[in-house]
Amino acid sequence: MEIIAIPSFTPGGLNEHFHLEFGKCETFTLITLEGDEITEVKVIENSAAEEHSSRGKQAAQIIKSYRAEKLIVSELGPNASALINSLDIKVYRGPDEEITLKEIVKLYFKGNLKTVSPNDLNKGVLNKNKKK
């Protein structure tokens, strides 16, 4: 069993769109997988979204509290990256477009999402200000 967290818009779920900004997303859709089968889809509110600082770090703690082991994300600030790295959450680079979570899960199952190494996370490769 594995739990994947994906930033999403409200109301969340597989038919909702992927949110490009981790700390500012409205909800996280948590997808539980058993092999290649989705066994549960759970939506949780990102209570950190309205904070003025440390949104990404607080959001990282939220998804970890729900036992997320993996995260699919497009952008991640340096502080959130460092914390996610220390929490041993495996990160996959999501697309830079607002597609449905159902489409993202298909990409994940096909192996089309690239993992971000802990070293690259520490370098801030998902920081929108460092993207080329």
WOWO-V126526 format. One record per pair of residues at least 24 apart in sequence whose C-alpha atoms are under 7 Angstrom apart, sorted by the first residue. I is the first residue (numbers start at 0). GAP is how many residues later the second one is. If there is no record, write none. Layout:
# WOWO-V126526
I,GAP / I,GAP
This chain:
# WOWO-V126526
0,31 / 0,32 / 0,33 / 1,30 / 1,31 / 1,32 / 1,67 / 2,27 / 2,28 / 2,29 / 2,30 / 2,64 / 2,65 / 2,66 / 2,67 / 3,26 / 3,27 / 3,28 / 3,64 / 3,65 / 3,66 / 3,67 / 4,24 / 4,25 / 4,26 / 4,58 / 4,63 / 4,65 / 4,66 / 4,67 / 5,24 / 5,65 / 5,66 / 5,67 / 6,66 / 11,31 / 12,28 / 12,30 / 13,86 / 13,87 / 13,88 / 14,85 / 14,86 / 14,87 / 15,84 / 15,85 / 16,81 / 16,82 / 16,83 / 16,84 / 17,80 / 17,81 / 17,82 / 17,83 / 18,79 / 19,53 / 19,54 / 19,55 / 19,76 / 19,78 / 20,53 / 20,54 / 21,34 / 21,51 / 21,53 / 21,54 / 22,25 / 22,26 / 22,32 / 22,33 / 22,36 / 23,25 / 24,24 / 35,73 / 55,24 / 56,26 / 59,24 / 73,52 / 74,51 / 74,52 / 74,53 / 75,50 / 75,51 / 76,47 / 76,49 / 76,50 / 77,46 / 77,49 / 80,40 / 80,41 / 80,43 / 81,39 / 81,40 / 84,33 / 84,36 / 90,24 / 90,25 / 91,24
